[in-house]
């Protein structure tokens, strides 16, 4: 069965999204290199528990529209808040992974009345991270992806860099080639690939306002026990950025833990829903 792609206007852009179920809204935000399909296992599980699970293709990721400028943190933070409103809800549970985590942290800080509960996967709060040589080496792509021609290099040899970067971030994961089909389809549109790299071009080492404010929304963060870059201690150390309930869930897997161990991940998540 092919998921039906729907569209909605939010924050000045036409977003494509996938949807399962009805009930209270759960908004699922993906990262890089990924698409809304990263939540294909979790969406129907949420629907079965009485939620309306919506995973948008993030700003610039085909078939969402291509923005006319690179996405900065404040724009990313406002996107989920605008999507909640555009989808006809007053508030939502927000789940974010990778760049979707940055957007989710920002949205919870800017619109605590709109975000009922926050779940973040694979990224400790950026404002609380202490750089070490190991971490800087682990995120060397941040610098490489800012360089001219980075998107074209990523696309070489049918996106050979795609499984390679996932292996680096999730060293215990052995995904089949089909795991990357949705990303290849999205990035086959050169403008979409360029827009995805725009997130990195716009990335600043100085936290922007939505990442400086303390989060007052109850939050659960998922730390992958096999993640070579972000350790559980990094998540625990970020507790100072949260002024409400803050829980660190340590789960098997690396950066893509929600796809590596979908059953275990969903079980832990539902314990907090």
LINBEL-V144841 format. One record per helix or strand of 2 or more residues. SS is the DSSP state (H for helix, E for strand). FROM is the first residue (numbers start at 1). LEN is the number of residues. Records with the same first field share a line. If there is no record, write none. Layout:
BEGIN
SS = FROM-LEN + FROM-LEN
END
This chain:
BEGIN
E = 6-5 + 13-8 + 24-6 + 51-6 + 92-6 + 115-7 + 219-6 + 246-6
H = 36-13 + 73-14 + 99-12 + 126-3 + 133-6 + 141-4 + 150-20 + 177-11 + 190-12 + 209-4 + 232-10 + 257-4 + 262-9
END
